[in-house]
Amino acid sequence: MKIPRILFGAALCFSASLAATVPLFAQSSPAPLPEIGKDSVTVIAGPDFAAGGFHRWLLGDNYRDAWTTPIKVPVLDIQHYDGGLKPVKVGGGVQTTSLTFITADSTEWVFRSVHKKVGVLPNWFEGTVIWYIFSDAGSASHPAGFAATSSMQDALGVLHTTGRLAVMPDDPALGEFRKQFAGMLGEIEMRPTVPKKGPAFDGAEKIISAENFLKEINSDPFDQIDARKMLTGRMFDAIVGDNDRHPDQYKYARFGKNDKVPWVPIAEDRDKAFLYYGGSLISLARKAAPALVKFDSTYPPWTSLFANAGDFDRRMFGGLDKSVWDSVAMFVSGALTNAVIDSGIRAMPPEYAPSSAVVAAKLRARRDGLRAAADNYYMTLSSVVDIQATDSADKATVTRSGDGQVDVQIQFAGNPPWFNRRFYAAETREIRLYLHGGDDTAFVRGSVQTSIPVRIIGGNGNNVIDDQSTVGGKRNPTRVYDVGNVTDVYYAPDSADIKKNVDMALNHSFDRRPWLKAYGKLIPPQSDYGSSSRPSGGVRTGRNLGVVGKVSLTRFGYGFREVPYSSLVSGQLSLSTTGRFAVNFGADKRFESTQVHALAEAFVSQLEQVEYRGFGNDVPDLTGKPYEIKQTQFQFRPAVGFSPNPVSDISVGPIARYTTTDSLAGRFISADRPYGFPHFGQVGGQFRLRYDNKYEYEPDTMKPRTVVEVIGSAYPATWDVKKAYESVSALAEAFVTLPAKNRPVLALRAGGKKLFGDFPYFDAAFVGGSSSLRTEERQRYAGTASLYGTTELRVPVAKFPFILPLDVGLLGFVDVARVYVDQPIVFATMQSTNLGDSSPGGWHKGAGGGFWVGLINPGTSLNVLITNNSNRRIISSFGFAF
């Protein structure tokens, strides 16, 4: 007979209260494990990790000495271990190879390789330096670190699997698996299951996977994790520096016949205990990949350590306040005595004693520093809190009180609250309560001067949300969504997220949020809290510019239902070998549940205009210093934008520019003195439209793609503009994959520009350079209008390993372009010279072919082309022209 829910709820509430005040204690002593085998062999875990001084300086000492030290290891007696093991299937994750065994009573055991495979790189990296670096990174894991964790987890009462070192025998009983596993060094451990015949793991009544656990906690309010035990385990994860603790690194157990007691996590897979990524090169890489942590006496940020478990942790610990964190930290620090740590260390091979002593010292230091490190992680998780109710009929009560406090309680069917936490303004800047399915109610009360912002999202069902609170005299300050009878809220996995990284996708799914209504359709949930940064760099070349290097940093902030981000701030610095520079800034602010946004751009640049030869489609083909100019442009453009879909944007707003051109002796521009020389200030308005159906921050130039861009500008007669003028430019690009061997790409481009009225020389319609006519110099021809087109065939030939994966291909192109001069050109003296409307010179044609050699992919290629222009017979460039 089931216990009535109201009685169970009271018992659960009492147990939770008791747990918050009574320290955890260890489980009963684990049952003795079977003898691995009577025979033993001496093996070296990773002879390939041997390295000299420079190698160690570059890629780290890590645990190379342990990996290359001979150790004595028992041979697994599969004929007699636990009554005899029968191999059934090969498994494992991205890096580990495993073999599952089953016993006569249906108990499962798994043998996991100690030496890991690369796994995370595409096969075409094989043989490259990158492949080697990733392979060598296995030395960052301790070959027997998992063995040291068992007794320490026992001391904390953390349920766990116990791995022990063993060597797989060359035994005919392995059958089809003999060739792959015979002689392999690995760890043997029992898999947490409830077998049909044999005893359950640790006496559990039921054990489920992470996916099924997620289904349970989403559907029933009484299906909750034992959050205190989970937190105990998480603090232990931090102490041992295990950076691979995503939700699927646990099984979830229930004890006793009552199917409503909290679930208890069972920790598995301790391969990453004591993880240490050392070395100068890895230290640089750590700036872009913080999960490359170092097991040291001090902690890395826990957001880096638990990068693949952040959303999981927000869900698991959302109901625990600071007092519980403090209590658990005190318990863990006290329970991990020096004796307990030393006991764990002794479980590793005695041959590893030198490195083991270093590990033990670091463990003691990390234990002593646990409280401060846990405080930092608590504050991170508490900054923006997502409270997840269930698909049952939940009742939530939110109470605002003095000093910025907010109490949130959630209960079911008259039972005591299954969620109950007080939030403080000093810790939390926003609370989001998701009620999800079921006929839910939420009541908000309290009259205060200041309060933490609260959002309540109803979800599907008949939702009653009553906000009777006031903040600073303002009534109904709570943001509410999905009120009344709602049926159109959609939940589903994000297939793109799963394809990218299945473990991270499972982590994301624990922050249960519905799909968003954006761009007139439903899209998967987006990042809605925190921030991220994306550095980038590049190199290009150009006449009178030399080599131009650029570095940039873009920082994204994320907010509730602000798509694709809440804010973007970017900066870029470009420097040329000729001493010119450019500094660019950009900002973009998005708003909740709308595609309207505000943006701003600004730059100061000496790279915009580098030559001036006069106007016309047939200016002489002269080069040299006389046609070089030194110009500096300042520009600021704020705008209002609208994104009708993820790949399009339309913006309009004012624009201000100020341009100075140096008056240098012996320069053509100093004699010609065109309109806009030597300085020119202007204000006006600008319209932009851009469509890119495969938009990425670094788009793949070898995949089907379409780009359209239109820019229109108008400048009235103000400042230095004597007469109003306008301009419009358009560009279209298409990338088509051809159905032929190696999948060549036909790249097409067409564009042009037209000006109306008297304009400064630097706004002319130019052709020349990679943007239009690559066989001519940049800004070779200038007119009042321009047209250009390109056809380019890109044929991949081969990929092969070198320092990096090299991608080699052939390409050929035909460019056509011209300018028109169909109105007077105004000079600085405001005297007009009519160049006529015939625009002699006709179409300029450029053609050529060559090859590319790309690092990793063609987008990073070095291109070498032979052209039909005797003055530019050989052209080299980084990256494709478009």
C-alpha positions in Angstrom: 0.0 0.0 0.0 1.4 3.4 -0.9 1.8 6.1 1.7 -0.7 8.9 1.2 1.0 11.8 -0.5 0.1 14.3 2.3 1.8 12.1 4.9 4.7 11.5 2.6 5.0 15.2 1.9 5.2 16.0 5.6 7.8 13.3 6.0 9.8 14.7 3.1 9.6 18.2 4.5 10.8 17.0 7.9 13.7 15.0 6.3 14.8 18.0 4.3 14.8 20.2 7.4 16.7 17.6 9.3 19.3 17.2 6.5 19.9 20.9 6.5 21.1 20.8 10.1 22.5 17.3 10.7 25.9 16.6 8.9 25.9 13.8 6.4 27.4 10.5 7.4 29.0 7.8 5.3 27.0 4.8 4.0 27.7 1.4 5.5 31.0 -0.1 4.5 30.9 -1.4 0.9 30.8 -5.1 0.3 34.3 -6.6 -0.5 35.0 -6.8 -4.2 36.0 -10.0 -5.9 39.6 -10.8 -6.4 40.7 -9.6 -9.8 43.0 -12.6 -10.4 45.9 -14.5 -9.0 48.3 -13.6 -11.9 49.9 -10.3 -12.5 52.1 -8.6 -15.1 54.3 -5.5 -15.3 53.1 -2.9 -17.8 53.7 0.7 -18.7 50.4 2.6 -19.0 51.5 5.1 -21.7 55.0 4.7 -23.1 54.0 7.1 -25.9 53.8 9.9 -23.3 57.6 9.9 -22.8 59.0 13.4 -23.7 62.1 15.5 -23.4 62.6 18.9 -21.8 61.3 21.2 -24.7 58.3 18.9 -25.3 57.4 19.1 -21.6 57.9 22.9 -21.6 55.6 23.2 -24.6 52.9 20.6 -23.8 53.4 20.0 -20.0 55.0 17.6 -17.6 51.4 16.5 -16.7 51.6 12.9 -15.5 54.2 11.7 -17.9 56.4 10.2 -15.2 53.5 8.0 -14.0 52.4 7.0 -17.5 56.0 5.8 -18.3 56.7 4.1 -15.0 56.4 0.2 -15.0 53.7 -1.0 -12.6 52.6 -4.4 -11.5 48.9 -5.0 -12.3 46.8 -8.1 -11.7 45.4 -9.9 -14.7 41.6 -10.2 -14.8 40.5 -13.8 -14.4 37.4 -13.6 -16.5 36.7 -17.3 -16.0 36.2 -16.9 -12.2 35.7 -13.2 -11.4 32.3 -12.9 -9.7 31.4 -16.4 -10.8 32.6 -15.9 -14.4 32.3 -13.0 -16.9 30.8 -13.3 -20.4 31.7 -10.5 -22.8 28.7 -9.1 -24.6 29.4 -5.8 -26.3 31.9 -3.0 -27.0 31.0 0.5 -25.9 32.5 3.7 -24.6 32.3 7.4 -25.2 34.3 9.7 -27.3 37.7 8.7 -25.8 37.2 5.5 -23.8 36.9 2.0 -25.2 35.0 -0.4 -23.0 33.8 -4.0 -22.9 30.7 -5.0 -21.1 30.5 -8.3 -19.3 27.6 -10.1 -17.7 27.6 -12.7 -15.0 25.4 -15.7 -14.5 23.1 -13.7 -12.1 22.9 -10.9 -14.7 25.2 -8.5 -12.9 27.0 -6.2 -15.3 30.7 -5.4 -15.2 32.5 -3.0 -17.5 36.2 -3.0 -18.5 37.3 0.5 -19.5 40.6 1.4 -21.2 43.1 3.5 -19.3 44.8 4.9 -22.4 42.2 7.0 -24.3 41.9 7.6 -28.0 41.7 11.1 -29.5 38.1 10.8 -30.6 37.2 14.5 -30.6 38.8 15.4 -33.9 37.6 14.5 -37.4 39.6 11.7 -39.0 41.3 14.0 -41.5 43.3 15.5 -38.7 45.0 12.1 -38.3 48.8 12.4 -38.8 48.9 16.1 -38.2 50.6 18.0 -35.3 47.1 18.9 -34.0 46.2 15.2 -33.9 49.4 14.6 -32.0 48.8 17.4 -29.5 45.3 16.1 -28.8 46.7 12.5 -28.4 49.5 13.8 -26.1 46.9 15.6 -24.0 46.0 12.2 -22.6 49.0 12.7 -20.4 47.0 15.3 -18.5 44.9 12.5 -16.9 46.4 10.4 -14.1 46.5 6.8 -15.2 45.2 5.6 -11.8 43.5 8.7 -10.4 40.2 6.9 -10.4 41.4 4.3 -7.9 42.2 7.0 -5.4 38.7 8.4 -5.3 36.7 5.4 -4.0 37.6 5.5 -0.3 37.3 9.3 -0.2 33.8 9.1 -1.6 33.0 6.4 0.9 34.0 8.8 3.7 31.5 11.4 2.3 28.6 9.0 1.8 28.7 9.6 -1.9 27.4 6.6 -3.9 29.9 5.6 -6.6 31.3 2.9 -8.7 34.7 1.5 -7.8 37.2 1.1 -10.5 40.3 -1.1 -10.1 43.3 -1.5 -12.4 43.5 -4.7 -14.3 45.0 -6.2 -17.5 42.8 -8.1 -19.8 44.1 -11.6 -20.4 44.7 -13.1 -23.9 41.9 -15.6 -23.3 39.9 -17.4 -25.9 36.8 -16.7 -23.8 37.0 -13.2 -25.1 35.8 -14.5 -28.4 35.3 -11.8 -31.1 36.7 -9.2 -28.7 40.0 -11.0 -28.1 42.0 -9.1 -30.7 40.9 -5.7 -29.6 41.2 -6.1 -25.8 43.8 -8.8 -25.1 46.7 -7.3 -23.1 44.9 -4.0 -22.6 45.4 -2.0 -19.4 42.0 -0.9 -18.0 39.8 -0.6 -15.0 37.1 -3.1 -14.0 34.0 -1.8 -12.2 30.5 -2.9 -11.6 27.8 -1.1 -13.6 25.0 0.3 -11.4 22.0 -1.8 -12.2 19.2 -3.7 -10.6 19.7 -7.2 -12.2 16.9 -9.6 -12.8 18.6 -12.3 -10.7 21.5 -11.0 -8.7 21.7 -8.3 -6.0 21.1 -4.7 -6.9 23.9 -2.2 -6.9 24.2 -1.0 -3.2 20.8 -2.5 -2.5 18.9 0.0 -4.6 15.3 -0.6 -5.5 15.5 1.2 -8.8 18.3 2.7 -10.9 17.7 4.9 -14.0 19.7 6.8 -16.6 20.1 10.6 -16.8 17.5 10.8 -19.6 14.9 8.9 -17.6 15.7 10.9 -14.4 15.0 14.1 -16.3 11.7 12.7 -17.4 10.8 11.9 -13.8 11.7 15.3 -12.3 9.9 17.1 -15.2 6.6 15.2 -14.6 6.1 14.6 -10.9 6.8 17.1 -8.0 7.7 14.2 -5.7 10.5 13.1 -8.0 13.3 15.2 -6.7 17.0 14.7 -6.3 18.6 14.4 -2.9 20.2 17.8 -3.5 22.4 17.8 -0.5 24.0 14.5 -1.5 24.3 15.8 -5.0 26.1 18.9 -3.7 28.4 16.8 -1.5 29.4 14.9 -4.6 29.9 18.1 -6.6 32.2 19.5 -4.0 34.2 16.3 -4.1 34.3 16.6 -7.9 35.9 20.1 -7.4 38.4 18.9 -4.8 39.7 16.1 -7.1 39.6 18.4 -10.2 37.3 16.2 -12.3 36.1 18.3 -15.2 33.9 15.7 -16.9 30.8 15.7 -14.7 27.9 16.1 -17.1 24.5 14.5 -16.2 25.3 11.2 -17.9 28.2 10.7 -15.6 25.7 9.5 -13.0 23.0 7.0 -12.5 20.1 7.8 -10.2 19.0 5.4 -7.6 15.9 5.0 -5.4 16.0 3.0 -2.2 13.2 1.2 -0.4 9.7 0.3 -1.7 8.3 3.8 -1.5 8.4 5.2 -5.1 8.4 8.8 -3.9 11.6 9.1 -1.9 14.3 11.4 -3.4 16.6 10.0 -6.0 20.3 9.6 -5.0 23.1 10.1 -7.6 25.6 7.4 -8.2 28.9 8.8 -9.5 30.6 7.0 -12.4 33.6 7.4 -14.6 36.4 9.0 -12.5 38.9 9.0 -15.5 39.4 12.8 -15.1 40.4 12.9 -11.4 43.4 15.1 -10.8 43.4 16.4 -14.4 46.4 18.6 -15.1 46.8 20.4 -18.5 50.3 21.9 -18.2 52.7 23.5 -20.8 53.2 26.9 -22.3 51.1 26.1 -25.5 48.2 24.7 -23.4 48.3 27.8 -21.2 47.6 29.9 -24.3 44.9 27.5 -25.4 43.3 27.7 -22.0 42.4 31.4 -22.6 40.0 30.2 -25.4 39.1 26.8 -23.8 38.9 27.3 -20.0 37.9 23.7 -19.5 41.6 22.8 -19.9 42.0 23.0 -16.2 45.1 22.4 -14.0 44.9 20.3 -10.8 46.8 22.6 -8.5 46.7 23.7 -4.9 44.2 26.4 -5.8 41.0 26.0 -7.8 40.3 27.1 -11.3 36.9 28.8 -11.7 34.2 26.2 -11.2 32.4 27.4 -14.3 35.4 26.1 -16.2 35.7 23.0 -14.2 32.0 22.1 -14.7 31.6 23.6 -18.1 29.5 20.6 -19.3 27.4 20.6 -16.2 26.4 24.2 -15.6 22.7 23.9 -16.5 22.4 20.6 -14.7 23.9 22.3 -11.5 21.5 25.2 -11.8 18.6 22.8 -11.7 19.9 20.4 -9.1 21.0 23.1 -6.6 18.3 25.8 -7.3 16.5 25.0 -4.0 19.6 25.2 -1.8 20.4 28.4 0.0 23.8 29.6 1.2 23.4 28.0 4.7 23.2 24.5 3.0 26.2 25.2 0.9 28.1 26.3 4.0 27.0 23.3 5.9 28.0 20.8 3.1 31.3 22.6 2.6 32.1 22.2 6.3 31.1 18.6 6.3 33.2 17.7 3.2 36.2 19.6 4.6 35.9 17.8 7.9 35.3 14.3 6.5 38.2 14.4 4.1 40.8 14.1 6.8 44.5 13.6 6.0 44.1 10.0 6.9 41.2 9.6 4.4 43.2 11.3 1.7 46.2 9.2 2.4 44.0 6.0 2.3 42.8 7.0 -1.1 46.2 7.7 -2.4 47.4 4.3 -1.3 44.9 2.7 -3.7 47.1 3.8 -6.6 50.1 1.7 -7.6 53.0 2.1 -5.2 55.3 2.7 -8.1 53.5 6.0 -8.6 54.6 7.2 -5.1 56.5 10.3 -6.2 53.6 11.8 -8.1 51.1 10.4 -5.5 52.7 12.5 -2.8 52.3 15.7 -4.9 48.6 14.8 -5.5 48.0 14.2 -1.8 49.5 17.6 -0.9 47.3 19.4 -3.5 44.2 17.5 -2.2 44.8 18.8 1.3 45.2 22.4 0.0 42.1 22.2 -2.1 40.1 20.7 0.8 41.2 23.6 3.0 40.2 26.1 0.4 36.9 24.5 -0.4 34.7 27.0 1.4 35.8 30.1 -0.6 35.7 28.3 -3.9 32.2 26.9 -3.2 31.1 30.4 -2.2 32.1 31.7 -5.7 30.2 29.0 -7.5 27.2 29.5 -5.3 27.1 33.2 -6.2 27.5 32.3 -9.9 24.6 29.9 -9.8 22.5 32.2 -7.7 22.8 35.2 -10.0 20.0 34.3 -12.4 17.8 31.4 -11.0 15.5 29.3 -13.1 13.0 27.5 -10.9 11.5 24.5 -12.7 8.1 23.3 -11.6 6.5 20.1 -13.1 3.8 19.0 -15.4 1.5 18.4 -12.5 -0.9 21.0 -11.1 1.6 23.1 -9.1 0.8 26.0 -6.7 3.5 28.6 -6.3 3.6 31.4 -3.7 6.0 34.2 -4.2 6.4 36.6 -1.3 8.3 39.9 -1.5 9.6 41.2 1.8 11.9 43.9 3.2 15.6 44.2 2.3 15.0 42.8 -1.2 14.1 39.3 -0.1 11.9 37.0 -2.1 10.5 33.7 -0.8 9.4 31.1 -3.4 7.4 28.1 -2.4 5.9 25.4 -4.7 3.5 22.7 -3.5 1.2 20.1 -4.9 -2.3 19.1 -3.8 -2.2 20.6 -0.3 1.1 18.9 0.6 3.9 20.8 2.3 6.1 22.7 -0.2 8.5 20.6 -2.3 10.4 23.7 -3.2 11.1 26.4 -0.6 13.9 28.9 -0.8 14.5 32.5 0.2 16.5 34.7 -2.2 18.4 37.8 -1.4 19.0 40.8 -3.6 22.8 40.8 -2.8 23.0 37.3 -4.4 20.3 37.2 -7.0 19.5 39.7 -9.8 16.6 37.8 -11.4 14.2 34.9 -10.6 12.4 33.0 -13.4 9.7 30.6 -12.3 8.6 28.1 -15.0 5.4 26.4 -14.1 5.3 24.1 -17.2 2.3 21.8 -17.9 -0.7 21.2 -15.7 -3.3 23.6 -14.4 -1.0 25.8 -12.3 -1.6 28.7 -10.0 0.9 31.4 -8.8 0.2 34.1 -6.2 2.7 37.0 -5.7 2.3 39.2 -2.6 4.2 41.8 -0.6 4.6 45.6 -0.7 8.3 46.7 -0.7 10.4 49.5 -1.9 12.9 47.3 -3.8 12.8 43.7 -4.9 14.5 41.1 -7.1 12.8 41.1 -10.5 10.5 38.0 -10.9 9.2 36.4 -14.1 6.5 33.7 -14.0 6.1 31.6 -17.2 2.9 29.6 -17.1 3.4 27.0 -19.9 0.7 24.7 -21.1 -2.5 24.3 -19.1 -5.0 26.6 -17.4 -2.7 29.1 -15.6 -3.9 31.5 -13.0 -1.2 34.0 -12.1 -2.2 36.7 -9.6 0.2 39.5 -8.8 -0.9 41.5 -5.8 2.6 42.8 -4.9 3.9 46.3 -5.2 7.5 47.5 -5.6 8.3 51.1 -5.0 4.7 52.0 -5.3 4.3 50.3 -8.7 1.6 47.6 -8.7 1.9 44.3 -10.5 5.7 44.5 -11.1 5.9 40.7 -11.8 6.5 39.9 -15.5 4.0 37.1 -16.4 3.6 34.9 -19.5 1.2 32.3 -20.7 -1.8 33.3 -18.5 -5.1 31.5 -19.0 -5.8 28.4 -21.0 -2.6 27.8 -23.0 -1.9 25.0 -25.4 0.7 26.2 -27.8 3.9 26.0 -25.7 6.3 23.6 -27.4 9.1 21.5 -25.9 11.5 19.4 -27.9 15.2 18.5 -28.0 17.4 20.7 -30.2 18.7 18.4 -32.9 21.5 20.8 -33.9 22.6 20.9 -30.2 22.7 17.1 -30.0 24.6 16.8 -33.2 27.2 19.3 -31.9 27.8 17.6 -28.6 25.4 15.0 -27.1 26.8 15.4 -23.5 26.4 19.2 -23.6 23.0 18.9 -25.1 21.9 16.7 -22.2 23.3 19.3 -19.8 21.3 22.0 -21.6 18.1 20.0 -21.4 18.1 20.2 -17.6 17.4 23.9 -17.9 14.0 23.1 -19.1 12.6 25.9 -21.3 10.1 26.0 -24.0 10.9 26.8 -27.6 10.8 30.6 -28.4 8.5 32.5 -30.7 11.0 34.5 -32.8 11.2 35.6 -36.4 7.6 34.5 -36.9 8.3 30.9 -36.0 9.4 28.6 -33.1 13.1 28.3 -32.5 15.0 26.2 -29.9 15.8 27.9 -26.5 18.8 30.3 -26.7 21.3 31.3 -24.1 19.5 33.6 -21.8 21.9 34.5 -19.0 25.6 35.1 -18.6 28.1 36.2 -21.2 30.7 34.9 -23.6 33.6 36.2 -25.6 34.9 35.3 -29.1 38.4 36.4 -30.1 39.4 36.3 -33.8 42.2 37.4 -36.1 43.2 37.5 -39.7 45.7 38.6 -42.4 45.2 40.3 -45.7 47.4 42.1 -48.3 46.9 45.1 -50.5 48.9 47.6 -52.6 50.2 50.5 -50.5 49.0 48.5 -47.5 51.6 45.7 -47.4 50.4 43.0 -45.0 47.5 43.9 -42.8 47.0 42.0 -39.6 43.8 42.3 -37.5 42.7 41.1 -34.1 39.2 41.5 -32.7 37.2 40.6 -29.7 33.4 40.3 -29.5 31.6 40.0 -26.2 28.0 38.7 -26.0 25.6 39.2 -23.1 22.5 37.1 -22.9 19.0 37.9 -21.5 15.5 36.5 -21.2 14.0 35.8 -24.6 16.4 38.3 -26.3 17.5 36.6 -29.5 20.2 35.8 -30.6 21.8 37.7 -27.6 21.0 40.5 -25.3 23.9 42.7 -26.2 27.0 42.6 -28.4 30.1 44.8 -28.0 33.0 44.3 -30.4 36.4 45.9 -31.0 38.9 45.4 -33.8 42.4 46.7 -34.4 44.1 46.5 -37.8 47.7 47.4 -38.5 49.5 47.4 -41.8 53.2 47.0 -42.4 53.1 50.4 -44.1 52.2 52.1 -40.8 48.5 52.5 -41.4 45.9 51.5 -38.9 42.2 51.1 -38.3 40.2 50.8 -35.0 36.6 49.6 -35.2 33.9 49.5 -32.5 30.4 48.0 -32.7 27.5 47.5 -30.4 24.1 45.9 -30.7 21.2 45.8 -28.2 18.4 43.3 -28.6 15.1 43.4 -26.8 12.8 40.8 -25.3 10.4 39.0 -27.8 11.0 41.4 -30.7 13.2 41.5 -33.7 13.7 45.3 -33.4 17.1 46.2 -32.1 19.4 49.2 -31.6 23.0 49.3 -33.0 25.9 51.6 -33.3 29.1 51.5 -35.3 32.2 53.7 -35.2 35.6 53.6 -36.7 38.8 55.6 -37.3 40.6 54.2 -40.3 43.5 54.9 -42.6 42.7 51.8 -44.7 39.6 53.0 -46.6 41.2 54.9 -49.4 44.9 54.3 -50.4 45.0 55.4 -54.1 43.6 58.2 -56.3 44.1 58.3 -60.1 41.2 60.5 -61.1 37.9 59.7 -62.6 37.2 57.7 -65.8 37.0 54.2 -67.2 40.2 54.7 -69.1 42.7 56.5 -66.7 46.3 55.6 -67.6 47.8 52.5 -66.0 50.3 54.3 -64.0 51.6 53.3 -60.6 53.9 54.6 -57.9 54.1 57.2 -55.2 52.3 59.9 -57.1 49.0 58.1 -56.9 49.3 57.0 -53.3 47.3 59.0 -50.7 47.2 59.1 -46.9 43.7 59.5 -45.7 42.0 59.2 -42.3 38.3 58.6 -41.9 36.2 59.0 -38.8 32.7 57.6 -38.9 29.8 57.1 -36.5 26.5 55.4 -37.3 23.8 54.7 -34.8 20.7 52.9 -36.2 17.5 51.1 -35.5 17.4 47.5 -36.9 14.9 44.9 -37.7 15.7 41.2 -38.2 12.8 39.5 -40.0 14.5 36.1 -39.7 17.9 34.8 -38.3 19.7 35.4 -41.6 18.4 38.9 -42.5 18.7 42.3 -41.1 17.4 45.8 -42.1 18.7 48.9 -40.4 18.3 52.7 -40.9 19.8 55.6 -39.0 21.9 58.7 -39.2 25.6 58.7 -40.2 28.3 61.2 -39.5 31.7 61.2 -41.2 34.8 63.4 -41.2 37.6 62.7 -43.6 41.1 64.2 -43.9 43.5 63.7 -46.8 47.1 64.7 -46.4 48.3 67.3 -48.9 51.7 65.9 -49.9 54.0 67.4 -52.5 54.3 65.5 -55.7 51.0 63.7 -55.3 48.4 63.6 -58.1 45.6 64.3 -55.6 47.3 67.5 -54.3 47.3 68.9 -57.9 43.9 67.6 -58.9 42.2 68.7 -55.6 39.0 66.7 -56.1 35.8 67.6 -54.1 36.3 66.2 -50.6 40.0 67.2 -50.4 41.7 67.9 -48.1 39.1 67.6 -45.4 35.4 66.9 -45.5 32.7 66.7 -42.8 29.2 65.4 -43.6 26.1 64.0 -41.9 23.2 62.1 -43.4 21.2 58.9 -43.3 21.9 55.4 -44.3 19.8 52.3 -45.0 21.2 48.8 -45.0 19.8 45.4 -45.9 21.7 42.1 -45.7 20.6 38.6 -46.3 22.9 35.6 -45.7 21.1 32.3 -45.6 24.1 30.5 -44.0 25.2 33.2 -41.7 28.1 32.3 -39.4 30.8 34.4 -37.8 33.2 32.5 -40.0 31.1 31.2 -42.9 32.2 28.1 -44.8 33.0 29.2 -48.3 32.7 25.7 -49.7 29.1 25.1 -48.8 25.9 26.3 -50.6 25.1 29.9 -49.6 23.4 33.0 -50.8 24.2 36.6 -49.8 22.5 39.8 -50.8 23.4 43.3 -49.5 22.0 46.7 -50.3 23.2 50.1 -48.9 21.6 53.4 -49.6 23.0 56.7 -48.3 21.8 60.3 -48.5 23.7 63.5 -47.4 21.9 66.9 -47.3 23.7 70.2 -47.9 25.1 70.6 -44.4 28.6 71.0 -43.0 31.0 70.6 -45.9 28.4 69.2 -48.3 27.7 72.0 -50.8 24.8 70.2 -52.6 22.8 67.2 -51.5 23.8 63.8 -52.9 22.8 60.2 -52.6 24.3 56.8 -53.3 23.0 53.2 -53.6 25.1 50.0 -53.9 24.1 46.4 -54.2 25.9 43.1 -54.0 24.7 39.5 -54.6 26.7 36.3 -54.1 25.8 32.7 -54.6 27.8 29.5 -53.8 26.6 26.4 -55.6 28.0 22.9 -55.0 28.3 21.0 -58.2 27.3 17.2 -58.4 30.8 16.1 -59.3 33.8 14.3 -57.7 35.1 16.2 -54.7 32.1 18.5 -54.8 33.5 21.6 -56.5 31.9 24.9 -55.8 30.8 27.5 -58.4 31.0 30.9 -56.7 29.1 33.8 -58.4 29.2 37.5 -57.6 27.6 40.6 -59.1 27.3 44.1 -57.8 27.5 47.8 -58.5 27.1 51.3 -57.2 25.4 54.5 -58.4 25.7 58.1 -57.2 23.4 61.0 -57.7 24.6 64.6 -57.3 28.0 66.0 -56.5 29.9 63.7 -54.2 33.3 63.7 -52.5 36.0 61.7 -54.4 36.3 59.0 -51.8 32.6 58.1 -52.2 33.0 57.3 -55.9 32.0 54.1 -57.5 35.3 52.2 -57.6 36.4 49.0 -59.2 39.6 47.2 -58.7 41.0 44.8 -56.1 39.6 41.6 -54.7 36.1 43.0 -54.1 35.4 43.5 -57.8 38.3 43.2 -60.3 41.3 41.4 -58.7 43.6 41.7 -61.7 43.7 45.4 -61.1 44.9 47.4 -58.1 42.4 48.4 -55.5 40.4 51.6 -56.5 41.9 51.4 -60.0 38.9 53.1 -61.7 36.5 55.6 -60.2 33.2 56.9 -61.6 29.7 57.9 -60.9 28.5 54.3 -61.3 30.0 50.9 -61.5 29.1 47.3 -62.4 31.1 44.2 -61.8 30.7 40.4 -61.9 32.7 37.3 -61.1 32.6 33.6 -61.8 34.9 31.4 -59.9 35.3 27.6 -59.8 36.8 26.1 -56.7 37.8 22.4 -57.0 39.0 20.6 -53.9 41.8 18.2 -54.8 43.1 16.6 -51.6 43.5 16.7 -47.9 46.6 15.4 -46.2 48.3 15.8 -42.9 51.2 18.1 -42.2 51.8 20.4 -39.2 48.0 21.0 -39.6 45.6 19.3 -42.0 46.3 20.8 -45.4 43.4 21.3 -47.8 44.6 21.7 -51.4 42.5 22.7 -54.4 42.4 24.4 -57.8 40.5 27.5 -58.8 39.9 29.5 -61.9 38.1 32.8 -62.3 36.8 35.4 -64.7 36.1 39.0 -63.5 34.5 41.7 -65.5 34.0 45.3 -64.3 33.7 48.9 -65.4 32.8 52.4 -64.2 30.7 55.0 -65.8 31.1 58.8 -65.7 27.9 60.4 -66.8 27.9 63.8 -65.0 30.3 66.6 -64.1 32.9 65.8 -61.4 33.3 68.6 -58.9 36.7 69.7 -57.7 37.7 71.3 -54.4 37.2 74.8 -56.0 33.6 73.8 -56.8 34.4 74.2 -60.5 32.8 71.4 -62.5 34.5 69.5 -65.3 32.2 67.5 -67.5 33.9 64.2 -68.4 31.1 63.3 -70.7 28.8 60.4 -70.8 30.6 58.0 -73.1 32.8 56.5 -70.4 35.4 55.2 -72.9 37.3 52.1 -72.0 34.5 49.6 -72.0 34.5 46.5 -69.9 37.7 45.4 -68.1 38.2 41.7 -68.0 40.4 39.7 -65.7 41.0 36.0 -65.7 43.3 33.5 -64.2 43.8 30.3 -62.3 45.9 28.7 -59.7 45.7 26.8 -56.5 45.1 27.1 -52.8 46.6 25.5 -49.8 44.4 25.8 -46.8 45.0 25.1 -43.1 42.2 22.9 -41.8 39.7 24.3 -44.5 39.8 26.4 -47.6 38.6 29.5 -45.7 42.1 29.8 -44.2 43.8 29.3 -47.5 46.8 30.8 -49.2 45.8 31.4 -52.8 48.3 31.7 -55.7 46.9 32.8 -59.0 48.4 33.5 -62.5 46.4 36.2 -64.3 46.1 37.7 -67.8 47.4 41.1 -66.5 51.1 41.5 -67.2 51.4 44.1 -64.4 49.8 41.7 -61.9 50.8 38.3 -63.4 50.9 36.6 -60.1 48.5 37.3 -57.2 48.7 35.8 -53.8 46.1 36.3 -51.1 44.9 34.8 -47.8 41.4 33.5 -48.1 39.1 33.5 -51.1 38.2 36.8 -52.7 34.6 36.3 -51.5 
